[in-house]
Amino acid sequence: MTDPTVELLRRLDRTAPAPSRDGRPVYDAPWQARLVAMTATVVLANPALEERFAQRLVAGLPAGVAGDGDSERYYAAWLEAAEALVG
């Protein structure tokens, strides 16, 4: 069974790649890793949410942030997208 976090990050890699180093996601703070894990669990359990989440994440990312290593701005956008799913 695939780890939900790994699976969601893989699916988002084309549109909103996470900051990474050596092919592994980079987290500057524990809350970022927990947020990704919680979001992955919710989104993958309800496939209808995946596209909505991805669209909100991409819309919330400043130009050029996805995949550039700026984990603070990336995970701030991730948090806003996750909040929109439950808010």
C-alpha positions, 0 to 999 in steps of 0.5 A: 500500500502506498503512503497517502502523502507520497501518493498525493505529492506524486499526483500533484507533481505536474501542476504544483510540485512540492519543494524537494531535495534529492527527490524527497519533500522538504519540510521546514517545520513539523506542522508542514509535514503533518498538514500534508499527511492530514490533507492526503488522508482526506483528499485520497479518501474522497476522490471528488476533492482531489481536483478541487484541492489541486486547483485551489493550491495552484491558484494560491501559489505565487508565480514560480513558487511551486518546486522552487524550494520556498517551502514557507510560501508553498505550505502557506498556500497548501494550508489555504487550499486545505482550509477551503476544503473543510471551511 
